């Protein structure tokens, strides 16, 4: 045995000495003997260490026959699962999603779509939108409904859900003259107005097709959540809005007296219902929006000296939501001395599909919705679609002095705003994909 081989054997013996099992070490170190109970090791005397390191060949511990048996066993198991639970009970990730990109519905705001990172809100998921009163939650939901209707979708029958003292389901055939929901090529959406505060005039001003909007006035939380699950399973509704979680009233509270302690009943109902709805969403492209209010934990505020913000309905909605949006009112929009709208900050608190904690600063005009001209003009200047020199804006070869004049042109000139918005969407989202 030469010096290199001796050094290698000495190093290997030092490595074996690190083990705690001395009997194993003794068995391994007896490799030179012919004892039958010893574990054989490579013959160090036969090692040829004179060659280059690249010449050594490592054994591949792969048994092809075993791999073939594993493939066959997997096919048999999948065949059995398909027979017992359906063909789509077990699919590969690529076949399950069928495409690389999640289908989304725009929020109606390019800034918010950009903050979300995927160009909108994902279909087939739950989204929670929460904030204080008058922070723009309903306005955002109506804009999402408008964008969903613009995407289109034709169905041959429609359902109207009317929930009052008793839950009543009315099925009106598509050919009936009393059909209140027109059979048009627009996507159908459902709005559960728990707070009884939805303004049809605001919806029409934003651009919602109210003829294709299902309105439900639920009598209790259980009926509403069952209806949401039924609509989700049908797959015929693009967007479902629940406005709001805080206003959901369990049946036991309706039957009881004011002042009865029904602690955590709403949270338990939400937890149970969301498990079912989440299962239904796995096979549906419906987007479910839960609007929610905030409360403040007075006990923790007294203990730590700050107001701890808490959403209603328990913690289940936080878990099941793919995206959570927090809306904060930041100020007022004024035209001279007249208040014309609100400034709003939308913060992406949770996002399973893109980076989190992004923000979007939006303006909401009273009676109109988002200040779309303002944000399109700002983004178009940032990405070079519109040239700006000083206070002058150059749009379609025309010069506009000041931001208000440029916004007025975008609002009044047919097609210009939409063309610029489409160009921005191509730059911001489609090129990234």
C-alpha positions in Angstrom: 0.0 0.0 0.0 1.6 3.3 -1.0 1.4 6.6 0.9 -1.7 8.0 -0.8 -3.7 4.9 -0.2 -2.6 4.7 3.4 -3.6 8.4 3.9 -7.0 7.7 2.3 -7.6 4.7 4.5 -6.5 6.7 7.6 -9.0 9.5 6.7 -11.8 7.1 6.2 -11.1 5.4 9.6 -11.2 8.9 11.2 -14.6 9.5 9.6 -15.9 6.2 11.0 -14.7 7.1 14.5 -17.3 10.0 14.5 -20.2 7.5 14.8 -21.6 6.7 18.2 -22.4 3.1 17.4 -19.0 1.5 18.3 -20.2 -2.0 17.2 -20.9 -0.7 13.8 -17.5 0.9 13.6 -15.8 -2.3 14.7 -17.8 -4.2 12.1 -16.8 -1.7 9.4 -13.2 -1.6 10.3 -12.9 -5.4 10.0 -13.2 -5.1 6.2 -9.8 -6.8 5.6 -10.9 -10.0 7.4 -13.0 -12.8 5.9 -15.6 -12.8 8.6 -19.1 -13.5 7.3 -20.8 -11.1 9.7 -18.7 -8.0 8.7 -20.0 -5.4 6.3 -17.8 -5.4 3.2 -16.1 -2.1 2.2 -14.1 -1.3 -0.9 -10.6 -2.9 -1.1 -8.4 0.1 -0.4 -5.4 -1.8 -1.7 -7.0 -2.2 -5.1 -7.7 1.5 -5.4 -5.8 3.3 -8.2 -5.4 6.9 -7.2 -2.9 7.8 -9.8 -5.4 8.9 -12.4 -7.1 12.3 -12.7 -10.3 12.9 -10.6 -12.4 13.3 -13.8 -11.7 9.6 -14.7 -13.5 8.2 -11.7 -16.9 6.8 -12.5 -19.6 6.9 -9.8 -22.1 4.1 -9.6 -25.7 5.1 -10.2 -28.0 3.5 -7.7 -31.0 3.3 -10.0 -32.9 0.2 -10.6 -34.7 0.5 -13.9 -37.0 -2.4 -13.2 -38.1 -0.9 -9.9 -38.8 2.4 -11.7 -41.0 0.6 -14.3 -42.9 -1.1 -11.5 -43.4 2.3 -9.8 -44.8 3.8 -13.0 -47.2 0.9 -13.4 -48.3 1.1 -9.8 -49.0 4.8 -10.2 -51.1 4.2 -13.3 -53.1 1.6 -11.6 -53.7 3.9 -8.6 -54.8 6.8 -10.8 -57.1 4.5 -12.8 -58.7 3.4 -9.5 -59.1 7.0 -8.3 -60.7 8.0 -11.6 -63.2 5.2 -11.3 -64.0 5.9 -7.7 -64.0 9.7 -7.6 -64.0 11.0 -11.2 -61.5 11.7 -14.0 -60.3 14.9 -12.5 -59.7 13.6 -9.0 -56.0 13.5 -9.6 -54.2 15.5 -12.2 -50.7 16.9 -12.7 -50.2 20.6 -11.9 -49.9 21.5 -15.6 -53.0 19.7 -16.7 -55.0 20.9 -13.7 -54.4 24.6 -14.5 -54.1 24.1 -18.2 -52.2 27.4 -18.7 -49.4 29.3 -17.0 -51.4 32.4 -16.2 -54.3 32.7 -13.8 -57.4 34.2 -15.5 -58.2 37.6 -13.9 -60.9 40.2 -13.9 -59.8 43.8 -13.9 -60.6 46.1 -10.9 -61.4 49.0 -13.3 -58.3 50.8 -12.0 -55.0 50.4 -13.8 -53.1 51.4 -10.7 -54.8 48.8 -8.6 -54.3 46.1 -11.3 -50.6 47.0 -11.3 -50.4 46.8 -7.5 -52.0 43.4 -7.6 -49.2 42.2 -9.8 -51.3 40.0 -12.1 -53.5 42.6 -13.8 -56.7 42.1 -11.7 -58.4 39.8 -9.3 -58.1 36.0 -9.9 -61.1 34.0 -11.0 -62.0 30.9 -8.9 -60.8 32.6 -5.7 -62.1 34.5 -2.7 -61.2 38.1 -2.1 -61.8 40.2 1.0 -62.2 44.0 0.7 -62.3 45.7 4.0 -62.1 49.2 5.5 -63.9 51.8 7.5 -67.2 53.3 6.5 -67.3 55.4 3.3 -63.9 54.2 2.1 -65.0 53.1 -1.4 -65.6 49.3 -0.9 -69.0 49.2 -2.7 -67.6 51.4 -5.5 -64.7 49.1 -6.1 -67.1 46.0 -6.1 -69.3 47.7 -8.7 -66.3 48.5 -10.9 -65.3 44.8 -10.8 -68.8 43.8 -11.7 -68.7 46.2 -14.7 -65.4 44.7 -15.9 -66.7 41.2 -15.5 -69.7 42.0 -17.6 -67.5 43.5 -20.3 -65.6 40.2 -20.6 -68.8 38.6 -21.7 -70.5 35.2 -21.3 -73.7 33.9 -22.8 -76.1 31.6 -20.9 -79.5 30.2 -21.9 -81.2 30.4 -18.5 -81.0 32.7 -15.5 -81.8 32.5 -11.9 -83.2 35.2 -9.6 -82.7 34.8 -5.9 -85.1 36.7 -3.7 -84.7 36.1 0.1 -87.1 37.8 2.4 -88.9 36.3 5.4 -88.5 32.9 3.7 -86.0 31.9 1.1 -87.7 31.7 -2.3 -86.1 30.5 -5.5 -87.8 31.7 -8.7 -86.7 30.1 -12.0 -87.7 32.1 -15.1 -87.1 30.4 -18.5 -85.0 32.4 -20.9 -87.8 32.7 -23.5 -90.4 34.1 -21.0 -91.6 37.7 -21.6 -91.3 38.3 -17.9 -87.6 37.5 -18.0 -86.0 40.3 -16.0 -82.4 39.3 -16.8 -81.8 39.8 -20.5 -80.3 37.0 -22.4 -77.4 39.0 -23.7 -73.7 38.4 -24.3 -72.6 39.8 -21.0 -71.3 38.1 -17.9 -73.7 37.5 -15.1 -73.0 38.7 -11.6 -74.7 38.4 -8.3 -74.9 41.0 -5.5 -76.0 40.0 -2.0 -77.1 43.4 -0.5 -77.0 42.4 3.2 -76.8 46.1 4.2 -79.7 47.1 1.9 -77.6 50.1 0.8 -76.8 49.4 -2.9 -77.7 52.4 -5.1 -78.9 51.4 -8.6 -78.2 54.9 -10.0 -74.5 54.7 -8.9 -74.2 51.2 -10.5 -75.6 52.5 -13.8 -73.4 55.6 -13.6 -70.3 53.4 -13.2 -71.4 51.3 -16.2 -72.9 48.2 -14.6 -75.5 46.5 -16.8 -78.2 46.2 -14.1 -80.4 43.9 -16.3 -77.7 41.3 -15.9 -77.1 41.8 -12.2 -78.7 39.4 -9.8 -79.8 41.2 -6.6 -80.5 39.2 -3.4 -81.9 40.5 -0.2 -81.1 37.7 2.3 -83.0 37.1 5.5 -80.3 35.3 7.4 -76.6 34.4 7.1 -77.3 30.6 6.6 -79.5 31.2 3.5 -77.1 33.7 2.0 -74.1 31.4 2.3 -76.0 28.5 0.9 -77.0 30.6 -2.1 -73.4 31.6 -2.6 -72.4 28.0 -2.6 -75.2 27.0 -5.1 -74.2 29.8 -7.5 -70.6 28.9 -7.3 -71.3 25.3 -8.1 -73.4 26.3 -11.1 -70.4 28.0 -12.7 -72.7 30.4 -14.5 -71.9 33.5 -12.5 -68.7 35.4 -13.0 -68.7 37.5 -9.8 -70.5 37.2 -6.5 -70.4 40.1 -4.1 -71.4 39.8 -0.4 -72.0 43.3 1.1 -71.1 42.9 3.9 -69.9 40.1 6.2 -70.4 42.3 9.3 -74.1 42.6 8.5 -74.7 38.9 8.3 -77.3 37.9 10.9 -77.5 34.2 12.0 -80.9 32.6 12.3 -80.6 32.2 16.0 -80.2 36.0 16.5 -83.3 36.6 14.4 -85.3 34.1 16.5 -83.9 35.4 19.8 -84.3 38.7 21.6 -82.1 41.8 21.4 -79.5 41.5 24.1 -79.1 37.7 24.0 -75.5 36.6 24.1 -74.8 34.8 20.8 -71.1 35.0 21.0 -69.0 33.7 18.0 -72.1 32.3 16.2 -71.3 34.4 13.1 -67.7 33.2 13.1 -68.7 29.6 13.4 -71.1 29.9 10.5 -68.5 31.6 8.3 -66.0 28.9 9.1 -68.3 26.1 8.2 -69.7 27.8 5.1 -66.3 28.8 3.7 -65.1 25.2 3.8 -67.9 24.2 1.5 -67.6 27.3 -0.7 -63.8 26.8 -1.1 -64.4 23.2 -2.2 -66.9 24.4 -4.8 -64.5 27.1 -6.1 -61.9 24.4 -7.0 -64.1 23.5 -10.0 -65.5 27.0 -10.8 -64.2 30.3 -12.3 -66.4 32.4 -10.1 -64.8 35.3 -8.2 -66.3 35.8 -4.8 -65.9 39.3 -3.1 -66.5 39.6 0.6 -66.9 43.2 1.7 -66.1 43.6 5.3 -66.1 46.3 8.0 -63.5 46.8 10.8 -63.8 47.1 14.5 -61.3 48.1 17.2 -60.2 45.9 20.0 -60.8 48.1 23.0 -59.1 45.8 25.5 -55.9 45.6 23.6 -56.1 49.4 22.9 -56.2 50.1 26.6 -53.3 47.7 27.3 -50.9 48.8 24.6 -52.1 52.4 23.9 -53.0 51.9 20.2 -56.1 51.0 18.3 -55.9 47.4 17.0 -58.0 46.9 13.9 -60.0 43.7 13.6 -62.3 42.5 10.8 -65.7 40.9 11.4 -66.7 37.3 10.9 -63.7 35.6 12.6 -60.4 34.5 11.1 -61.6 31.9 8.5 -62.1 34.5 5.8 -58.6 35.8 6.3 -57.3 32.2 5.7 -59.5 31.3 2.7 -59.0 34.6 0.9 -56.4 34.6 -1.9 -56.2 38.4 -1.8 -57.1 40.9 1.0 -57.5 44.5 0.1 -57.5 47.2 2.8 -59.1 50.5 1.8 -58.2 53.7 3.6 -59.7 57.1 3.0 -56.8 59.6 2.6 -58.5 62.9 1.9 -61.1 64.9 -0.1 -61.1 65.8 -3.8 -62.2 69.4 -4.3 -63.1 71.6 -7.3 -62.5 75.1 -6.0 -64.3 75.0 -2.6 -66.7 72.2 -3.5 -66.0 68.6 -2.4 -66.4 66.4 -5.4 -64.9 63.1 -4.2 -62.6 61.1 -2.0 -58.9 60.2 -2.1 -58.4 56.5 -1.3 -55.4 54.3 -0.7 -55.8 50.6 -1.4 -53.3 48.3 0.3 -52.7 44.7 -0.8 -52.5 43.1 2.7 -52.4 39.5 1.4 -51.7 38.1 -2.0 -51.1 34.5 -2.8 -50.3 35.2 -6.5 -47.9 38.1 -6.4 -45.7 40.2 -4.0 -47.7 41.6 -1.1 -48.0 45.0 0.6 -48.3 47.0 -2.6 -50.3 50.2 -2.6 -52.5 52.2 -5.1 -53.6 55.8 -4.6 -57.0 56.3 -6.3 -59.6 59.0 -6.6 -63.3 58.4 -6.4 -65.7 61.0 -7.8 -69.1 61.2 -6.1 -71.8 59.6 -8.3 -69.2 58.5 -11.0 -66.7 56.1 -9.5 -63.0 56.0 -10.1 -61.3 59.1 -11.6 -60.1 57.0 -14.6 -59.0 60.0 -16.7 -56.6 61.1 -14.0 -54.8 57.8 -13.4 -54.7 57.0 -17.2 -53.1 60.4 -17.8 -50.6 59.9 -15.0 -49.5 56.4 -16.2 -49.5 57.4 -19.8 -47.0 60.2 -19.1 -44.9 57.8 -16.9 -44.6 55.2 -19.7 -44.2 57.6 -22.6 -47.5 57.2 -24.3 -48.3 60.9 -23.7 -45.6 63.5 -23.8 -45.5 66.1 -21.1 -43.3 69.3 -21.1 -43.8 71.5 -18.1 -47.5 71.9 -17.6 -48.3 71.1 -21.3 -49.7 67.7 -22.4 -49.4 66.5 -26.0 -52.2 64.1 -27.0 -52.9 63.1 -30.6 -50.9 66.1 -31.9 -52.8 68.6 -29.8 -51.4 70.7 -26.9 -53.3 71.0 -23.6 -52.3 73.4 -21.0 -52.7 71.9 -17.5 -53.9 68.6 -16.2 -57.6 69.5 -15.9 -57.8 70.4 -19.6 -56.1 67.2 -20.6 -58.4 65.1 -18.4 -61.4 66.9 -19.8 -60.3 66.0 -23.4 -59.8 62.4 -22.4 -63.3 62.3 -20.8 -65.1 64.0 -23.7 -63.3 62.6 -26.8 -64.8 59.2 -27.7 -62.3 56.3 -27.9 -59.2 58.2 -26.9 -59.3 57.2 -23.2 -60.0 53.5 -24.0 -57.2 53.4 -26.7 -54.6 54.8 -24.2 -55.8 52.4 -21.5 -55.5 49.4 -23.8 -51.9 50.5 -24.8 -51.1 50.8 -21.1 -52.5 47.4 -20.3 -50.3 45.9 -23.0 -47.2 47.5 -21.6 -48.0 46.8 -18.0 -49.3 43.2 -18.2 -49.3 41.4 -21.5 -45.6 42.0 -22.2 -44.7 40.7 -18.8 -46.5 37.5 -19.6 
